[in-house]
Amino acid sequence: MSASLDVLSTISGWIWDPMAYFALAIGVFFTLLTKGVQFRRLPDMIRQLRSSGTDEGGLSSFQSLALSLSSRVGVGSIAGVATAIAAGGPGAILWMAITALLGSTCAYAEGVLAQVYKRRIQGEDRGGMPYYIKYGLRAPWLATVVAVATMVGYGFVFPGIQANNIASSAELAFDVDPWMTGLFVTAVLGVVVVGGTKRIVNVAQAIVPVMSLAYVLSAIVIIGLNADKVPDAVHLIVAGAVGTDPLFGGIVGYAVAWGVRRAVFASATGLGEGTFAAAAAHTTHPGKQGIIQAFSIYIDILLICMATGLMIVITGAYNVTDPSGGFLAQGAPGAVAGPNYVQEAIDSTVPGWGAGFVAVAILFFAFVSQVFFYYVAGTNLAFLLGERRSPVYEGLLKAGALAIAFTGAVVSADAMWAAGDIGYGLIGWLNMVCVLLLTPVVRKVIRDYDRQRHDGLDPVFDPERLGIRGADFWVAPKRGAKGERGVEGGEEFAPSDAARPVV
C-alpha cells in the first residue's frame, strides 16, 4: 500500500506542479482579455442574482450559483486550505487569494461557453465541458472521451474524497465508526438522487447558503476573539508569500505551488466542474452567467477559504513540513493536515467546540458536494445518451454513486486524495486547453455584453449576428416568410429587438 501511494503521489505531482502555474497564467490571460471583468462587472453580479427567473427546464441564477457552490464550497475550503499551509506555509493563503482574483476569469470563460453551447435534453437545460468541446471545437470524439472520464470520475471516484472526510471528522468528534457514517451518508444520498434534478437543486439552495453563512460567522467570532493577533498573522502571510519571512522564506516556491494548487482544487477553477451548473441557468445572455460563475469563486476562496486560513494562522494551530525533513513549524503537534487544523484552531479559543463544529460543517459541505457530483455525472451521461433514456445506465450510475459514498468512508484517506488529485488534474488539463482554444468565442461574448450594457440595454444573445456557430439553443427557428423568433429558456424573444433598457 505504501509503495502504491508513493506512485500515486508522484504521478499527482507530475500533473499538478506545472498545472498550478498554468492555471495562474490562464487567469492572467483572461483578466487581460476581458479587461478585468471580475472587477468591472461586480455590480452586475449582484443585480443578476436579484433579477433572474426560472423556466420549466432552466434554473435561476441564484439556484445555479447554489449548485455551483455545492462543489466549490466543499472539503477543499476546509481541508484544502490546511494542506496548503502544511506544505507551503502561511504564505500559501495569499497565493490562494491571488489565484481566486485572477482565476475567476477562467470561471467566467467556462460559464460563458457552457451557456453558448448548451442544449435542451430530456426537458432540461444541459451543458458543460463535453458540449462546448463537441459543438464549439467540433471535436465529438474528444467530447466523448471527456464525457466518459468526467462521468466515471464524478460518479465513481471523486465523491469518495467527500465521504472520507465526513467519516474521519465524525470519528474524531463523536467516536463514530466510519462504516456507520458511510451507511448514513449513503442512505441520505440515495433519497436525494432518486428525486432527480429538482430535488438536487432544492437541497443545494437550502443547505449551501445557510452553512456557508454559519461557517463564516463562526470564523469571524474566532478571529474576533484573537483580534490582537490579526496584524502579526497578516504580516506573516504576506512575508511568507513573497519569501521575506526568515522562517518560511526558503519555501516560497512551495507557497506559490500549493496556494495555487489548493485554490484550483477548492474552487474547481479551470476544472470545468462549474460549467454543468452554469449551463442549467435560465438567462438571456451567456455573459450574465459568466459573471455569476466568477462571483462564486469570490464566495468560496475570498470569503470561506480566507476565513479558514486566517483562523488557522491567527491561532497558530498548524504544522509546516520542512522539505528536507521534519517541520519548520509545529504549532499543532500530532494533528494531521486537514480538518484537524481547523478543529485545533477553534478549540484553542473555545475549548471543546472545534471537533464537533468542524465535523458538522464538513458533513453538510461534503454531502452537498456529493449531491452535485452526481448531477455532474448525470449530465455527462445525458450527453452520451442524447434524447434516449436508459434506466439501466441511469440505475448503474446511481448504484455507483451510492457505492463510492460508502466505500470512500472506510478506505485510506491518502489513497482517496491521491486518486482524486490525479483525476481532477487530468480533466483540468483537458478543459483548460479547450477553453483556451475557444478564446475567440469568449471575446465575442464579452464584447457583445459590454456593448449592450454601454447602450443601457439588458443584454440578449444572438449568436448568428456574432458569427458564432453551433449555438443551436439560441438560434431563432423560422416562422413563415416574415420575422424570426427564438426561444430562450422557454420564453420567446426576437434576437433583433429583444434587448431592452435596463430598469
C-alpha positions in Angstrom: 0.0 0.0 0.0 2.8 2.4 0.9 4.5 1.8 -2.5 1.2 2.3 -4.3 0.6 5.6 -2.5 4.1 6.8 -3.4 3.5 6.1 -7.1 0.1 7.9 -7.0 1.7 10.9 -5.2 4.5 11.0 -7.8 2.0 10.9 -10.7 -0.1 13.6 -9.0 2.9 15.8 -8.6 3.8 15.5 -12.3 0.3 16.6 -13.2 -0.3 19.3 -10.7 3.1 21.0 -10.3 3.1 22.6 -13.8 -0.7 22.9 -13.8 -0.6 25.3 -10.8 1.4 27.8 -12.8 -0.5 27.1 -16.0 -3.8 27.9 -14.2 -2.4 31.1 -12.8 -1.2 32.1 -16.3 -4.6 31.4 -17.8 -6.2 33.6 -15.1 -3.8 36.5 -16.1 -4.6 35.9 -19.8 -8.4 36.1 -19.3 -8.1 39.0 -16.9 -6.4 40.9 -19.7 -8.7 39.6 -22.4 -11.9 40.6 -20.6 -10.3 43.9 -19.2 -10.8 42.7 -15.7 -14.5 41.6 -16.0 -14.4 40.2 -12.5 -13.8 43.7 -11.1 -15.7 45.8 -13.7 -18.9 43.8 -13.5 -19.2 43.3 -9.8 -22.4 45.4 -9.6 -23.9 43.3 -12.4 -23.2 40.1 -10.4 -25.4 41.3 -7.6 -28.1 42.6 -10.0 -28.2 39.4 -11.9 -28.7 37.3 -8.7 -31.7 39.5 -7.7 -33.4 39.8 -11.1 -33.1 36.4 -12.8 -36.0 33.9 -13.0 -36.6 30.3 -13.9 -38.4 28.4 -16.6 -39.6 24.8 -17.0 -36.2 23.5 -18.0 -33.8 26.0 -16.5 -32.7 27.3 -13.1 -32.5 30.9 -11.8 -29.1 32.5 -11.4 -29.3 32.0 -7.6 -30.1 28.3 -8.0 -27.3 28.0 -10.4 -24.9 29.8 -8.0 -26.0 27.5 -5.2 -25.5 24.4 -7.4 -22.0 25.7 -8.3 -21.1 26.4 -4.7 -22.2 22.9 -3.9 -18.9 21.8 -5.4 -16.8 24.8 -4.8 -17.6 25.1 -1.1 -16.6 21.6 0.0 -13.9 19.8 1.7 -11.3 21.9 -0.2 -12.5 25.0 1.6 -11.5 23.5 4.9 -9.1 20.6 4.4 -7.6 22.0 1.3 -6.6 25.3 3.0 -5.0 23.3 5.8 -2.9 21.1 3.5 -1.8 24.2 1.6 -0.5 25.7 4.8 1.2 22.5 5.8 3.1 22.2 2.6 3.7 25.9 1.7 3.4 27.8 5.0 1.1 30.7 5.8 2.1 32.4 2.6 0.1 29.9 0.6 -3.0 31.6 1.8 -2.1 34.8 -0.1 -1.4 32.8 -3.3 -4.9 31.2 -2.9 -6.4 34.7 -2.9 -4.4 35.9 -5.9 -5.4 32.8 -7.8 -9.1 33.5 -6.9 -8.9 37.1 -8.1 -7.2 36.1 -11.4 -8.7 32.6 -11.9 -12.3 33.9 -11.5 -12.0 35.0 -15.1 -11.4 31.4 -16.1 -14.6 30.5 -14.3 -16.2 33.4 -16.3 -15.0 31.9 -19.6 -16.2 28.4 -18.7 -19.6 29.8 -17.7 -19.9 31.7 -21.0 -19.0 28.7 -23.1 -21.3 26.4 -21.1 -24.2 28.8 -21.9 -23.3 29.3 -25.5 -23.3 25.6 -26.4 -25.9 24.2 -24.1 -28.8 22.1 -25.3 -32.3 21.2 -24.1 -32.1 17.4 -23.4 -34.8 15.3 -21.9 -36.7 18.5 -21.0 -33.8 20.1 -19.1 -31.1 22.7 -20.0 -27.9 20.7 -20.1 -24.3 21.8 -20.9 -20.7 21.8 -19.8 -17.3 20.6 -21.0 -18.3 17.9 -23.5 -20.9 20.2 -25.1 -18.6 23.1 -25.9 -15.9 20.6 -27.0 -18.3 18.9 -29.4 -20.3 21.9 -30.7 -17.6 24.6 -30.2 -14.4 22.9 -31.1 -16.2 20.4 -33.3 -14.3 17.5 -31.8 -17.0 14.9 -31.0 -14.5 12.2 -30.3 -12.7 14.3 -27.7 -16.1 15.3 -26.2 -17.0 11.7 -25.8 -13.7 10.9 -24.1 -14.1 13.9 -21.7 -17.8 12.9 -21.0 -16.8 9.3 -20.1 -13.9 10.4 -18.0 -16.0 13.0 -16.2 -18.9 10.6 -15.7 -16.6 8.0 -14.2 -14.7 10.5 -12.1 -17.7 12.3 -10.6 -19.8 9.2 -10.4 -17.4 6.6 -9.1 -14.2 8.3 -7.7 -14.3 11.9 -6.5 -17.3 11.5 -4.1 -15.1 9.2 -2.1 -13.0 12.1 -1.0 -16.0 13.9 0.4 -17.2 10.7 2.1 -13.8 10.0 3.6 -13.6 13.5 5.2 -17.1 13.2 6.6 -16.3 9.8 8.2 -12.9 10.9 9.6 -14.3 14.1 11.1 -17.2 12.2 12.6 -14.9 9.6 14.1 -12.7 12.2 15.7 -15.5 14.4 17.0 -18.1 11.8 18.0 -16.2 8.5 18.0 -18.5 7.1 15.3 -17.2 4.1 13.3 -16.5 5.1 9.7 -18.8 2.3 8.4 -21.7 3.6 10.3 -21.1 7.1 8.9 -20.8 5.6 5.5 -24.2 3.9 5.8 -25.9 7.0 7.0 -24.5 9.2 4.2 -25.3 6.6 1.6 -28.9 6.3 2.7 -29.5 10.1 2.7 -27.7 10.5 -0.6 -30.0 7.8 -2.1 -33.1 9.7 -1.1 -31.8 12.8 -2.8 -30.5 11.3 -6.1 -33.7 9.3 -6.6 -35.6 12.6 -6.6 -33.8 13.8 -9.7 -32.6 17.3 -10.6 -35.3 19.2 -8.9 -34.6 17.6 -5.5 -30.8 18.1 -6.0 -31.3 21.8 -6.7 -33.6 22.2 -3.7 -31.1 20.5 -1.4 -28.3 22.8 -2.7 -30.2 26.1 -2.4 -31.4 25.1 1.1 -28.1 23.9 2.6 -25.3 25.9 0.9 -26.3 29.5 1.9 -27.1 28.6 5.5 -24.0 26.5 6.1 -21.7 29.0 4.3 -23.0 31.9 6.4 -22.8 29.9 9.7 -19.3 28.8 8.9 -18.1 32.3 8.1 -19.8 33.8 11.1 -18.1 31.2 13.4 -14.7 32.0 11.8 -15.3 35.7 12.4 -16.0 35.0 16.1 -12.8 33.1 16.4 -10.8 35.8 14.6 -12.5 38.5 16.7 -11.6 36.8 19.9 -8.0 36.9 18.7 -8.1 40.3 17.2 -4.8 41.4 18.7 -3.0 38.7 16.7 -4.5 39.7 13.3 -1.8 42.3 12.3 1.0 39.8 13.0 -0.8 37.0 11.2 -1.4 39.2 8.1 2.3 40.2 8.1 3.3 36.5 8.4 1.0 35.6 5.5 2.4 38.3 3.2 6.0 37.8 4.1 5.7 34.0 3.6 4.1 34.6 0.2 6.9 36.8 -1.1 9.8 35.0 0.5 10.9 37.6 3.1 9.9 35.7 6.2 13.0 34.4 7.9 11.4 31.0 8.7 9.3 30.4 5.7 11.1 32.4 3.0 13.0 29.3 1.9 9.8 27.5 0.8 8.3 30.4 -1.2 8.1 28.1 -4.2 6.0 25.7 -2.2 3.8 28.6 -1.1 3.1 29.5 -4.7 2.6 26.0 -5.9 0.4 24.8 -3.1 -1.5 28.0 -2.8 -2.4 27.9 -6.5 -2.9 24.1 -6.4 -5.3 24.1 -3.5 -7.2 27.2 -4.8 -7.8 25.4 -8.0 -8.8 22.3 -6.2 -11.1 24.1 -3.7 -12.8 26.3 -6.3 -12.6 23.9 -9.2 -11.4 26.8 -11.3 -10.3 25.5 -14.7 -11.5 22.0 -13.9 -14.8 22.5 -15.7 -16.8 21.5 -12.7 -18.9 24.6 -12.5 -19.8 24.5 -16.2 -22.5 22.0 -15.7 -24.4 24.2 -13.2 -23.7 27.3 -15.4 -25.4 25.7 -18.4 -28.5 25.0 -16.4 -29.3 28.6 -15.7 -32.1 30.5 -17.4 -30.7 33.7 -18.8 -30.8 36.0 -21.8 -27.1 36.3 -22.4 -24.1 34.0 -21.6 -22.2 36.9 -20.2 -24.7 37.1 -17.4 -24.0 33.6 -16.3 -20.2 34.1 -16.8 -20.1 36.8 -14.1 -22.2 34.7 -11.7 -19.6 31.9 -12.0 -16.8 34.5 -11.4 -18.8 35.6 -8.3 -18.9 32.0 -7.0 -15.1 32.0 -6.8 -15.2 35.1 -4.7 -17.5 33.5 -2.2 -15.6 30.3 -2.0 -11.9 31.5 -1.9 -12.1 35.1 -0.8 -14.7 34.5 1.9 -14.7 30.9 3.1 -11.2 29.8 2.4 -9.7 33.1 3.6 -11.7 32.8 6.8 -10.4 29.2 7.3 -6.8 30.2 6.6 -6.8 33.3 8.8 -8.4 31.4 11.7 -5.7 28.7 11.5 -2.8 31.2 11.3 -4.0 33.5 14.0 -4.3 30.7 16.5 -1.0 29.1 15.4 -2.8 25.7 15.0 -0.8 24.3 12.2 2.4 22.4 11.3 4.6 23.3 8.3 6.6 20.5 6.7 10.3 21.1 6.0 11.1 19.7 2.5 14.5 18.4 3.8 12.7 16.6 6.7 11.0 17.4 9.9 9.0 20.6 10.5 9.6 24.3 10.0 6.8 25.0 12.5 4.9 22.7 14.7 2.0 24.6 16.4 -0.3 21.6 16.4 1.8 18.5 17.4 0.2 15.3 16.3 -2.5 17.0 14.2 -2.9 15.7 10.7 -3.1 18.4 7.9 -6.7 18.8 7.1 -9.8 19.4 9.2 -7.7 18.7 12.4 -6.1 22.2 12.0 -9.4 23.9 12.0 -10.6 21.9 14.9 -7.4 22.8 16.8 -7.9 26.4 15.9 -11.4 26.6 17.3 -10.5 24.5 20.4 -7.6 26.8 21.2 -10.1 29.7 21.6 -13.4 27.9 22.6 -12.3 24.6 24.2 -14.5 21.6 23.3 -16.2 23.1 20.3 -13.8 22.5 17.5 -14.2 18.8 16.7 -18.0 18.9 16.7 -18.4 22.1 14.8 -16.0 21.1 12.0 -17.5 17.6 11.8 -20.9 19.1 11.2 -19.6 21.7 8.7 -17.8 19.0 6.7 -20.9 16.8 6.9 -23.0 19.4 5.1 -20.4 20.8 2.8 -19.1 17.4 1.7 -22.6 16.0 1.4 -23.9 18.7 -1.0 -20.7 18.2 -3.0 -21.6 14.5 -3.3 -25.1 15.5 -4.5 -23.6 17.9 -7.1 -21.1 15.3 -8.2 -24.0 13.0 -9.1 -25.6 15.8 -11.0 -22.4 16.3 -13.0 -22.1 12.6 -13.7 -25.8 12.5 -14.8 -25.3 15.5 -17.1 -22.4 13.6 -18.8 -24.5 10.5 -19.1 -27.3 12.6 -20.7 -24.7 13.9 -23.2 -23.7 10.4 -24.1 -27.3 9.2 -24.4 -28.8 12.3 -26.0 -32.6 12.2 -26.0 -32.6 8.4 -25.3 -33.4 7.3 -21.8 -31.7 4.2 -20.4 -33.0 3.0 -17.0 -30.1 0.5 -17.0 -27.3 3.1 -17.3 -29.1 5.6 -15.0 -29.5 2.8 -12.4 -25.8 1.8 -12.7 -24.8 5.5 -12.2 -27.0 5.8 -9.1 -25.6 2.5 -7.7 -22.0 3.7 -8.3 -22.6 7.0 -6.6 -24.0 5.2 -3.6 -21.3 2.6 -3.6 -18.5 5.1 -3.5 -20.3 7.1 -0.8 -19.9 4.1 1.4 -16.5 2.8 0.2 -14.9 6.3 0.4 -15.8 6.4 4.1 -13.9 3.3 5.0 -10.8 3.3 2.8 -7.5 5.2 3.3 -7.7 8.9 3.2 -4.3 9.2 1.5 -5.4 6.8 -1.3 -8.6 8.8 -1.9 -6.8 12.1 -2.1 -4.1 10.8 -4.4 -6.6 9.2 -6.8 -8.8 12.3 -6.7 -5.8 14.7 -7.4 -4.9 12.6 -10.5 -8.4 12.5 -11.8 -9.0 16.2 -11.2 -5.7 17.2 -12.7 -6.2 15.2 -16.0 -9.7 16.6 -16.5 -8.4 20.1 -15.7 -5.6 20.0 -18.2 -8.1 18.9 -21.0 -10.6 21.6 -20.0 -8.2 24.5 -19.8 -6.7 23.7 -23.2 -10.1 23.5 -24.7 -11.2 26.8 -23.1 -8.1 28.5 -24.5 -8.9 27.2 -28.0 -12.3 28.7 -27.7 -11.0 32.2 -26.7 -12.4 33.9 -29.8 -15.9 32.9 -28.7 -15.3 34.3 -25.2 -14.0 37.5 -26.7 -17.1 37.9 -28.9 -19.5 37.3 -26.0 -17.8 39.8 -23.6 -17.6 42.5 -26.2 -21.3 42.0 -27.1 -22.2 42.1 -23.5 -20.2 45.3 -22.9 -21.6 46.9 -26.0 -25.2 46.3 -24.9 -24.6 47.4 -21.4 -22.9 50.5 -22.6 -26.0 51.3 -24.6 -28.1 50.9 -21.5 -29.7 47.6 -22.5 -30.3 44.4 -20.7 -28.1 42.1 -22.9 -29.7 39.5 -25.1 -27.6 37.0 -27.0 -27.8 36.5 -30.8 -25.1 34.0 -32.0 -26.0 34.5 -35.6 -25.2 38.2 -35.5 -21.9 37.5 -33.8 -21.0 34.7 -36.2 -20.9 32.0 -33.6 -21.8 28.6 -35.0 -23.0 25.6 -33.0 -25.1 27.6 -30.5 -28.3 25.9 -31.6 -30.1 26.5 -28.3 -30.1 30.3 -29.0 -30.8 30.2 -32.8 -34.2 31.6 -33.8 -36.4 29.0 -35.7 -38.1 30.1 -38.9 -41.7 31.3 -38.5 -43.1 31.9 -42.0 -41.6 34.3 -44.5 -41.7 37.3 -42.2 -39.9 37.6 -38.9 -38.0 35.1 -36.9 -38.4 34.5 -33.2 -36.2 32.5 -30.9 -36.9 30.6 -27.7 -34.6 31.3 -24.8 -35.3 29.1 -21.8 -38.9 28.7 -22.8 -39.6 32.4 -23.4 -40.0 33.8 -26.9 -37.8 36.7 -27.9 -36.8 38.4 -31.2 -33.0 38.5 -31.4 -33.0 41.7 -33.3 -35.1 43.8 -30.9 -35.2 41.8 -27.6 -32.5 43.9 -25.9 -34.3 46.3 -23.7 -33.4 49.3 -21.4 -32.1 48.3 -18.0 -34.6 49.4 -15.4 
